[in-house]
Amino acid sequence: MNSTQSQRPTLAVVGPTGLVGQAVLEILSTRVDAWEDVRLLGSDKDAGRRLLVGAEEVEVEALDSESFYGVDVVIFATPPEVSAKWVPFATAAGSLVVDTSEAFRDDPEVPLVVPEVNARAIDNRSRGIVAMPCGPAIIMLPVLATLHEHWNLTHVTATSLQAVTGAGRAGAERLFAEVGALTGNPRVGQMPGDVRRYVADLPDDSPFPAPIVSNVVPWIGRHSGRGWASEETDIKHELRHVLQLPNLKVAVTCVQIPIVTTHMSTLHVSFDKKVTPSDARRAITEGANGAIVMPDEEGVDWPTPVDAIGTDPVWVGRVRQVENNPHTLDFIVCGDNIRKGAALNALQLAEMLIGVGPYAVREDDGAATTR
C-alpha cells in the first residue's frame, strides 16, 4: 500500500472525462469518504479541467510516467490501447490496477472478476492488475451464477441487444447525428435504401457497419472466424471463465440497437436439474447478487432499457418455463451498460483491492456483498 498507515488510501481515475470515467465519479461521490485522496488523470487536452468528486472540484492532471507514485489503486476507464500503454507505469509505481478495457482480459496472470460472482479471484493478481468482462457479460453473470449455484447450468443461448454507448461516446454521437439527418422526415424507413440515402452525407466515421437509426445491426466487433463477431466470442469466453465452467455450452448473437444507454439480453438457459420459474425468481431475489426480479408472472411488468438507465441493479423479467422442458427457462436481463456494466464493477473492485468502502468478500462462496 503506497499511502501511510495513518491515511486512508489514494485512488486515481484515468480517463475521468469519458462516459465510464464520468460514471465512476458519480458513483464515487456517494462513497468518497472511503478514500483519503482522489486524483484525476487524463490526456493533455483534458488537463486543467475541473470535475466534481463529491462536493469538491478536482483538477485533471496530465497523465505521465510519474503520475502513479503515491497512488494505491488506479481505475483505468480508457480504451484498450491507452490501458496497454499506461498500466505498466502504474504497476511499476506499486499501484494496484482495475482496468475496464479488453487490454488484459485474456492474460492468464490477470483475474477477470465480477464482485457478486467470483470475488475471491481478485487475490490471484500476480501482475497487480484486475480486469473486468465486457458490459453484456457483467450484466448476465450475477443472475447466471445464482441459477447455476442451485440447478447447475449446462447450456446458455443469449441474444445481446446492445446500446450504442457500448462503442463509447462516438457511438452515441453517431446515433444523434443520424437522428438529426432524419429529423423532419418521420416516414423514413418504408422504402428500400431511404435510410441510407438520408445518412449518406454524414462523415464516414461511424463505429457501426450500417446505419443505426431506424435499424438494428446484427454485428458488433471484429471478425473472429467462422462467421462469429468478436463481441460474441468474447462473451462466450468470459461467461465460461468467470463461472469456472470451461465446458459450458454457450451461443451468443450480438445486435446493435438504436438506444443510447442500457444493454438487454434474452437468455435461454438449461440446467441438469428441474427448475420452475417461481423457484428461479426466489433464488435470484434472495441471492444478494445485485439483481432485482420484476413480478411479471402475468406478463405485464418487465424491465426496459429506458427504465433501467441510471440504476445499478441488474433487472430480470419474463421468467418463464420452456414448453415441455422442465430443465429450461427463458428470461431477460437488463442493465445500464455504463454504470452496472462498467463503472460500478470497477469501483467495487477498487474497494475490494484495498479493503475500503461497502464491499467485502463473503467467507462462504467468495462473492461480494454489502456490509
Secondary structure, 3 states (H helix, E strand, C coil): CCCCCCCCCEEEEECCCCHHHHHHHHHHCCCHHHCCEEEEEECCCCCCCEEEECCEEEEEEECCCCCCCCCCEEEECCCHHHHHHHHHHHHHCCCEEEECCCCCCCCCCCCECCHHHHHHHHHCCCCCEEECCCHHHHHHHHHHHHHHHHHCEEEEEEEEEECHHHHCHHHHHHHHHHHHHHCCCCCCCCCCCHHHHHHCCCCCCCCCCCCCCCCCECCCCCECCCCCEHHHHHHHHHHHHHHCCCCCEEEEEEEECCCCCCEEEEEEEEECCCCCHHHHHHHHHCCCCCEEECCCCCCCCCCCHHHHCCCCCEEEEEEEEECCEEEEEEEEEEECCCHHHHHHHHHHHHHHHHCCCCEEECCCCCCEEEC
